[in-house]
């Protein structure tokens, strides 16, 4: 099957509950099948897409889970990405992610689902969505190092994603980070607070978001779990298995979580910044489905019609001031559903 991949950029004011976001632009990426995560460097001039379970055809190798780096001529602006005559992104660098999460550690990522940079752009934090029923590489959060001397750089012609060392991360069921849930079998989203002293992950099978303290900022080997008060139950709002990416507003008082089945982004307010033990209130949601179905197929004649495709929402990221958000989506071209 031929695969399409669309990025959709929309506008949003995060101080209100999704007040009339406006679709802005989309980008077609031919050789990324399952684009599960998106993030940027510190100034928005580079964009990174995490692609998991690449299809085994003339474009991709089935074993090449990868991170692709795009240069943006204008910060946080998809229109500045180089494209070929068909409007397909054609100027970016890809690095394989498998085997780069600690020597022998949890099989070194089988099905990466989201990514987020540490504070200085020297490591990418990645989560693994493989459940324990299929692999021992479950519940995993790990850091992947950057070999380049330039922060946020994986495009200097070298193999720049490197083994992050002997203690690159943690599992939800590790000693000290045990969430005491038999259903916490995968992780699909990851983010930090502003200084890297807290990390948050989504565990969709048990319908929870978990908060961990890091005694050393951005050092996953120092993670500790404070107990049930530091988890948040999304069931009743987002169906089990559906929660994907998670992000916060800059002030930490607005939390956003993707629903990959309903193609909605849900927003909650927190009474205390970056604190799941505080009072959390559902504020609303925004559906990307109409924009995806109505706009994506109009990008150029080479992109198939998406009018009947649902269940496509994957990654989520904001620009620095929260006036734009980006999502990754994906679907088979035969309209059979989510890739």
C-alpha positions as a printed NumPy array, in Angstrom:
array([[  0.   ,   0.   ,   0.   ],
       [  1.082,   3.528,  -0.692],
       [  1.12 ,   5.607,   2.468],
       [  0.335,   9.255,   2.968],
       [  1.498,  11.375,   5.828],
       [  0.11 ,  14.816,   6.584],
       [  1.184,  17.411,   9.095],
       [ -1.513,  19.944,   9.894],
       [ -0.713,  23.281,  11.518],
       [ -3.48 ,  25.198,  13.27 ],
       [ -3.686,  28.321,  15.414],
       [ -4.795,  28.33 ,  19.036],
       [ -4.978,  30.631,  22.065],
       [ -4.115,  28.402,  25.024],
       [ -5.577,  30.832,  27.556],
       [ -9.074,  29.795,  26.531],
       [-10.575,  26.396,  25.812],
       [ -9.829,  26.043,  22.113],
       [-11.547,  29.243,  20.989],
       [-11.964,  28.871,  17.219],
       [ -8.574,  27.532,  16.117],
       [ -7.839,  28.308,  12.474],
       [ -6.297,  25.837,  10.029],
       [ -3.151,  27.267,   8.461],
       [ -1.055,  24.771,   6.505],
       [ -0.2  ,  21.112,   5.901],
       [  2.807,  19.176,   4.713],
       [  2.954,  15.834,   2.922],
       [  5.856,  13.521,   3.84 ],
       [  6.084,  10.561,   1.499],
       [  8.524,   8.245,   3.245],
       [  7.325,   8.39 ,   6.852],
       [  4.572,   5.915,   7.582],
       [  3.506,   6.207,  11.2  ],
       [  4.559,   9.659,  12.397],
       [  3.953,   9.309,  16.107],
       [  5.737,  12.375,  17.488],
       [  6.711,  15.94 ,  16.646],
       [  8.872,  18.518,  18.381],
       [ 11.143,  21.492,  17.6  ],
       [ 14.477,  22.923,  18.646],
       [ 14.498,  25.856,  21.058],
       [ 13.888,  28.578,  18.45 ],
       [ 11.572,  26.715,  16.08 ],
       [ 13.947,  26.657,  13.109],
       [ 14.222,  22.861,  13.121],
       [ 11.381,  20.359,  13.285],
       [ 11.757,  16.697,  14.26 ],
       [  9.319,  13.93 ,  13.322],
       [  9.431,  10.489,  14.952],
       [  8.336,   7.719,  12.576],
       [  7.538,   4.29 ,  13.976],
       [  6.913,   0.96 ,  12.23 ],
       [  7.989,   2.108,   8.779],
       [  6.488,  -0.015,   6.019],
       [  8.57 ,  -2.564,   4.14 ],
       [  8.412,  -1.286,   0.571],
       [ 10.606,   0.574,  -1.892],
       [ 10.529,   3.687,   0.312],
       [ 11.114,   2.272,   3.793],
       [ 12.685,  -0.629,   5.621],
       [ 10.418,  -2.357,   8.129],
       [ 13.115,  -2.13 ,  10.794],
       [ 13.824,   1.591,  10.395],
       [ 12.105,   3.473,  13.179],
       [ 13.556,   6.909,  12.718],
       [ 13.761,  10.582,  13.579],
       [ 13.731,  13.056,  10.69 ],
       [ 15.042,  16.612,  10.973],
       [ 13.598,  19.434,   8.844],
       [ 15.028,  22.933,   8.512],
       [ 12.464,  25.773,   8.559],
       [ 13.446,  29.04 ,   6.906],
       [ 10.896,  30.787,   9.131],
       [ 10.472,  29.622,  12.719],
       [  7.448,  27.398,  13.31 ],
       [  6.306,  27.826,   9.703],
       [  5.723,  24.782,   7.49 ],
       [  5.642,  26.904,   4.344],
       [  9.407,  27.396,   4.641],
       [ 10.208,  23.676,   4.301],
       [ 11.781,  22.663,   0.984],
       [  9.386,  20.696,  -1.266],
       [  9.615,  19.07 ,  -4.679],
       [  7.383,  19.853,  -7.659],
       [  4.57 ,  17.76 ,  -6.147],
       [  4.615,  19.632,  -2.857],
       [  6.292,  16.73 ,  -1.057],
       [  8.949,  17.49 ,   1.553],
       [ 12.274,  16.648,  -0.05 ],
       [ 15.062,  18.218,   2.006],
       [ 15.523,  16.593,   5.389],
       [ 17.856,  14.222,   7.218],
       [ 16.83 ,  10.934,   8.809],
       [ 18.508,   8.97 ,  11.602],
       [ 17.543,   5.464,  12.74 ],
       [ 16.386,   5.245,  16.355],
       [ 16.574,   1.479,  16.991],
       [ 19.528,   0.248,  19.018],
       [ 20.196,   3.716,  20.423],
       [ 18.612,   3.513,  23.863],
       [ 21.302,   2.061,  26.06 ],
       [ 23.363,  -1.02 ,  25.286],
       [ 20.959,  -3.946,  25.505],
       [ 18.501,  -1.911,  27.546],
       [ 14.945,  -3.167,  26.98 ],
       [ 15.784,  -4.141,  23.394],
       [ 16.542,  -0.475,  22.663],
       [ 13.133,   0.761,  21.507],
       [ 10.815,  -1.407,  19.447],
       [  7.929,   0.965,  18.791],
       [  8.82 ,   4.592,  19.64 ],
       [  5.769,   6.749,  20.168],
       [  6.768,  10.309,  21.159],
       [  9.858,  12.467,  21.618],
       [ 10.966,  15.569,  23.525],
       [ 14.336,  17.332,  23.795],
       [ 16.137,  17.816,  27.07 ],
       [ 16.953,  21.381,  28.116],
       [ 20.145,  21.892,  26.109],
       [ 19.517,  19.845,  22.96 ],
       [ 22.074,  17.138,  23.737],
       [ 19.599,  14.282,  24.229],
       [ 16.216,  13.271,  22.829],
       [ 13.844,  11.594,  25.273],
       [ 11.757,   8.894,  23.585],
       [  8.974,   6.622,  24.851],
       [  8.057,   3.122,  23.691],
       [  4.474,   2.035,  23.083],
       [  5.069,  -1.727,  22.832],
       [  2.985,  -3.649,  25.346],
       [  4.353,  -6.415,  27.549],
       [  2.24 ,  -8.963,  25.73 ],
       [  4.49 ,  -8.699,  22.673],
       [  7.915,  -7.732,  24.006],
       [  9.866,  -7.115,  27.17 ],
       [ 10.462,  -3.593,  25.879],
       [  7.419,  -2.072,  27.554],
       [  6.799,   0.929,  29.82 ],
       [ 10.051,   2.423,  28.561],
       [ 11.249,   6.029,  28.729],
       [ 14.824,   6.598,  27.581],
       [ 17.332,   9.215,  26.476],
       [ 19.121,   9.02 ,  23.145],
       [ 22.333,  11.02 ,  22.892],
       [ 23.45 ,  13.383,  20.128],
       [ 27.018,  12.823,  18.949],
       [ 27.253,  16.182,  17.182],
       [ 28.908,  19.048,  19.049],
       [ 26.051,  21.282,  17.886],
       [ 22.899,  21.23 ,  20.028],
       [ 19.748,  19.863,  18.381],
       [ 21.79 ,  18.707,  15.378],
       [ 21.44 ,  15.316,  13.71 ],
       [ 22.333,  16.469,  10.199],
       [ 26.111,  16.824,  10.019],
       [ 26.616,  13.721,   7.888],
       [ 27.447,  11.445,  10.812],
       [ 25.516,   8.806,  12.7  ],
       [ 24.492,  11.276,  15.341],
       [ 21.995,   9.385,  17.479],
       [ 24.089,   7.393,  19.919],
       [ 23.738,   5.08 ,  22.879],
       [ 22.974,   7.264,  25.895],
       [ 24.836,   5.074,  28.379],
       [ 24.132,   2.401,  30.971],
       [ 21.318,   4.226,  32.751],
       [ 19.375,   5.89 ,  29.93 ],
       [ 15.872,   5.718,  31.353],
       [ 13.26 ,   3.901,  33.382],
       [ 10.198,   1.678,  33.129],
       [  6.883,   2.346,  34.813],
       [  7.459,  -0.826,  36.829],
       [ 11.066,  -0.087,  37.829],
       [ 11.967,  -0.084,  41.506],
       [ 11.243,   3.414,  42.766],
       [  8.985,   4.219,  39.826],
       [  6.434,   1.447,  40.317],
       [  3.007,   2.801,  39.429],
       [  1.328,  -0.349,  40.837],
       [ -0.823,  -0.925,  37.783],
       [ -1.021,  -4.248,  36.001],
       [ -2.372,  -2.415,  32.941],
       [  0.458,   0.113,  32.571],
       [  1.781,  -1.775,  29.577],
       [  2.778,   0.997,  27.191],
       [  3.636,   4.678,  26.958],
       [  2.553,   6.895,  24.08 ],
       [  3.343,  10.464,  25.17 ],
       [  6.096,  12.289,  27.047],
       [  6.792,  15.844,  28.189],
       [  8.605,  17.758,  30.955],
       [  7.967,  20.79 ,  33.11 ],
       [  9.985,  23.889,  32.243],
       [ 13.184,  23.062,  34.142],
       [ 13.232,  19.292,  33.63 ],
       [ 12.621,  18.427,  37.278],
       [  9.395,  16.581,  36.4  ],
       [  8.482,  14.215,  33.582],
       [  4.972,  13.216,  32.498],
       [  3.967,  10.186,  30.429],
       [  0.668,   8.898,  29.078],
       [ -0.16 ,   5.221,  29.606],
       [ -3.218,   4.623,  27.422],
       [ -3.992,   1.011,  28.278],
       [ -4.772,   1.884,  31.897],
       [ -6.03 ,   5.363,  30.975],
       [ -3.539,   7.257,  33.136],
       [ -1.069,  10.114,  33.006],
       [  1.85 ,   9.652,  35.393],
       [  4.082,  12.323,  36.941],
       [  7.618,  11.533,  38.084],
       [ 10.097,  13.71 ,  39.954],
       [ 13.686,  13.872,  38.692],
       [ 16.228,  14.649,  41.386],
       [ 18.627,  15.73 ,  38.624],
       [ 16.952,  17.722,  35.879],
       [ 16.333,  15.732,  32.682],
       [ 18.202,  12.723,  34.141],
       [ 15.805,   9.804,  33.715],
       [ 17.909,   7.586,  35.937],
       [ 16.879,   9.757,  38.918],
       [ 13.102,   9.356,  38.401],
       [ 10.821,   8.614,  41.356],
       [  7.065,   8.203,  41.581],
       [  5.176,   9.827,  44.439],
       [  2.185,   7.484,  44.374],
       [ -1.389,   7.564,  43.144],
       [ -1.836,  11.254,  43.978],
       [  0.583,  11.975,  41.142],
       [ -1.416,  10.261,  38.43 ],
       [ -4.447,  11.478,  36.528],
       [ -7.202,   9.251,  35.149],
       [ -8.358,  10.177,  31.633],
       [-10.933,   7.387,  31.328],
       [-14.446,   8.659,  30.858],
       [-13.027,  11.389,  28.648],
       [-10.543,   9.547,  26.436],
       [-11.146,   5.893,  25.633],
       [ -8.557,   3.352,  26.776],
       [ -5.778,   2.815,  24.213],
       [ -6.54 ,   6.186,  22.6  ],
       [ -4.433,   8.774,  24.496],
       [ -1.302,   9.682,  22.557],
       [  0.739,  12.884,  22.904],
       [  0.77 ,  15.186,  25.959],
       [  1.9  ,  18.816,  26.247],
       [  1.524,  21.702,  28.724],
       [  1.178,  25.428,  28.304],
       [  4.237,  27.495,  29.187],
       [  2.876,  28.317,  32.628],
       [  2.067,  24.667,  33.328],
       [ -1.572,  25.355,  34.135],
       [ -3.065,  23.974,  30.921],
       [ -2.617,  20.324,  29.926],
       [ -3.377,  18.981,  26.446],
       [ -3.757,  15.299,  25.521],
       [ -4.501,  13.81 ,  22.115],
       [ -7.307,  11.3  ,  21.586],
       [ -6.065,   9.275,  18.617],
       [ -9.391,   7.518,  18.063],
       [-11.708,  10.522,  18.076],
       [ -9.118,  12.884,  16.517],
       [ -9.594,  15.348,  19.37 ],
       [ -7.238,  17.297,  21.607],
       [ -8.55 ,  17.593,  25.18 ],
       [ -7.615,  20.474,  27.461],
       [ -7.565,  20.475,  31.28 ],
       [ -6.628,  23.272,  33.685],
       [ -4.453,  22.617,  36.751],
       [ -4.781,  24.678,  39.926],
       [ -1.029,  24.262,  40.517],
       [  1.407,  24.375,  37.615],
       [  2.74 ,  21.013,  36.424],
       [  1.162,  19.189,  39.358],
       [ -1.175,  16.243,  38.794],
       [ -1.984,  16.17 ,  42.519],
       [ -3.683,  19.566,  42.225],
       [ -7.282,  20.236,  41.181],
       [ -7.69 ,  19.357,  37.49 ],
       [-10.679,  20.608,  35.503],
       [-11.738,  19.622,  31.996],
       [-12.075,  22.751,  29.861],
       [-13.017,  21.397,  26.462],
       [-11.696,  19.816,  23.316],
       [-10.945,  20.563,  19.704],
       [-11.387,  18.129,  16.813],
       [ -8.908,  18.16 ,  13.954],
       [-11.089,  15.813,  11.889],
       [-12.828,  18.386,   9.687],
       [ -9.575,  20.156,   8.876],
       [ -7.853,  16.867,   8.13 ],
       [-10.647,  15.519,   5.969],
       [-11.443,  18.766,   4.138],
       [ -8.016,  20.348,   3.805],
       [ -5.416,  17.611,   3.626],
       [ -6.612,  16.204,   0.325],
       [ -6.575,  19.653,  -1.24 ],
       [ -2.848,  20.156,  -0.688],
       [ -2.023,  18.862,  -4.163],
       [ -3.388,  16.364,  -6.688],
       [ -0.905,  13.677,  -5.582],
       [ -2.47 ,  13.363,  -2.124],
       [ -5.549,  11.108,  -2.052],
       [ -8.917,  12.127,  -0.729],
       [ -9.171,  11.931,   3.081],
       [-12.861,  12.702,   3.462],
       [-13.764,   9.356,   5.067],
       [-10.607,   8.636,   7.061],
       [-10.72 ,   8.834,  10.88 ],
       [ -8.506,   7.855,  13.795],
       [ -5.404,   9.614,  12.492],
       [ -4.231,  11.958,  15.284],
       [ -0.74 ,  11.2  ,  16.615],
       [  1.782,  13.86 ,  17.703],
       [  1.242,  17.303,  19.25 ],
       [  3.488,  20.321,  19.764],
       [  3.137,  24.066,  20.356],
       [  5.295,  26.969,  19.278],
       [  7.054,  28.995,  21.976],
       [  4.226,  31.406,  22.768],
       [  1.315,  28.974,  22.357],
       [ -0.199,  30.791,  19.35 ],
       [  0.267,  27.771,  17.064],
       [  0.003,  24.061,  17.518],
       [  1.149,  21.272,  15.244],
       [ -0.138,  17.714,  14.941],
       [  1.022,  14.679,  12.999],
       [ -1.547,  12.482,  11.309],
       [ -1.396,   9.415,   9.091],
       [ -3.618,   7.163,   7.031],
       [ -3.598,   4.51 ,   4.35 ],
       [ -4.438,   5.832,   0.911],
       [ -7.106,   3.159,   0.405],
       [ -9.153,   4.792,   3.204],
       [ -9.08 ,   1.718,   5.408],
       [ -8.167,   3.733,   8.465],
       [ -5.305,   4.571,  10.713],
       [ -1.782,   3.535,   9.795]])
